[in-house]
Amino acid sequence: MPLFPPSFSDKVIAQPARVQFEVFLDEHRGALNGCLDGLTEEQARRSLVPSRTTLLGLVKHATFVEKVWFDEAVTCRPRSEIGIPATPDESFILDDEDTIATVQQAHREACQASRQATSSLGLDDIIRGNRRGPLPLRWVYLHMLRELAQHCGHADILREQLLNE
């Protein structure tokens, strides 16, 4: 069962590139956040692969990614000040207080903060706070789409395994 609802991206074909990027980003953000819908807390935390990847961990990691690319990279604030882990691997670690509701809410809030952080920027504006060096917002959007699409695929597979047990 795919995570994606009927697409809104078809409705932006004639829109400017910025609008297209943002609609695609939001579709993928919503799909990943929604991978937890209808699951029990145990299912969301269940490990089905040797890595730390769980459905709850994927959404928690997506929150980290939003903050890396749209807080750290845009504001140049260090991860320690933002309150996020130093490495991507650590962002999958679940704490006892992580629940479906708290992780989904944190992700929604991070996505909203990302939208606000980039609202005054153009696609060719340079983002200076990433470890790779200066990058145009266009590249950041493309990178985020790739990352979110990969994680949506992971989530589809994990969810299918959970629901077919």
N, C-alpha and C positions, 0 to 999 in steps of 0.2 A: 504494500500500500504506500504510494508516494506521499511525501509530506506536502508537496506543493498544491495549494488550492488553484482554482482557475486563475490564470495569469492576468495581471493588469498591465504587464509590460507591452502587450500588443497595442494598448491604447496610447502609447507614447512614441510610436514609430516616427511620427512627423514632428515630434518635440525636439528642442535643443538637446545636445549631448548631455549636458548637466542634468537635465530632468530625467533622461533615460538612465544615466548612471544611478541616480538616487532612487528611482523606482525599482530598478533591479536589486540594488543593495537592500532596500526595505523588504522586498519579496523574500530574499534569502534570509534576512534577519528574522522575519516573521516565521518562516518555515523552520528555522533552527530552534527558535524559542518554542514553537508549537510541538516539537518532537516529544516534549514532556507531557503534553496534554493527555489526560485519561490514564496515566500510569500511576502505579503505587510508588511510594517512596522507595520501597525495596527494589522495584523494577528499575527505577531511575538510577539507582546506585549500583546495580548489578554489573559486575565485570564479566564480559563475554570474550575478551581478548587479553593477551598477555600484558599489554601496555596499561597505563592508567586510564584509558579511554572508557568512559561510561557516558550514558546520555546526559546525566546531570553534570558530569565533568565537561562534556563538550560545550554545553551552554555557559558554564562558568568560564571556560577557556575563551569563548566568544566574547564575553564581557571584558576579559583581559585584553584581547586583541583590539576591541573598540578603543579601550583606554590607551593602548600603545600607539595606535595610529592617529587617534583624534584628540588625545590629551597630550601625551608625551611628545609626539611628533609636531603637533601644532603649537603647543605652549612652551615647549622645551623644558618642562618640569621633569625632574628625575622620578623614576618609578617609586622610590621610597617615599617621596612627598605625595604622590598620587595614591599610594597605598596598594600597589599591585606587586606581585612577585617579581623577582629579578629575572626569571627565565620562563619561557613558554611551558616547559615541562611541569614546573611548580604550579602553574595556573590550573591544572587538572586535579589537584589535590583537594579532596572534599573535607570540610570541617564538620563536626557534629551538628552545628547550627545551620548548615546548608540544607535547605528543603527545596522541593519543586517550586513552591511559592516564592521563597526568598531569592533563589537563583534566577527565576524568570523575571522577577521585579527588578533585580539589579541589572539584568541584561537590557530590559526595556529602558531603564534610566540611563544606562551607558549609551544606548543607541540614540536616545533623545539628546544627550549631551554632545554626541558626535555630530548630529545634525546642526546643533547650535554652533559648535566650534567651527564648522565649515561654511556656515550660512553667508558670511561676508567675503568668502574667498572665491576666486575664479579657478577654473580647471587648470590653468597654466601658472597659477600662483605657486610659489616654492614653499614647501614645508621643510623646516630646518632642524627639527628636533629628533630625527630618527638616526639610529646608529649607522645606517648605510650612507648618511650624508644628505645633502639637499636633494629633494625630490619634488616633482610637480604633483599637485593634488590629483590630477588625472591618473598618474601612475599609482598613487595610493588607492584611489577608487578601484582601479583594475586589480590591484593586489588583493584588496578586501573581497572583491567579487570572487576571485579565484579561491581564496581561503574559505569563504562562506560556502561556496559551492562544494568544495571538498568535504567540509564538515557536514553539510546537508546529506551528502552521499553516505558518509560514515553513519550518520544518525538513521537514515533509511534502513541500512543493513542491520544495525543494532536493534532498532525497533521491530523490524520484521522477525529477528531471532527471538526477541522477548515475547512477542505476541503469538508466536507459533510453537512455543514450548509446551 
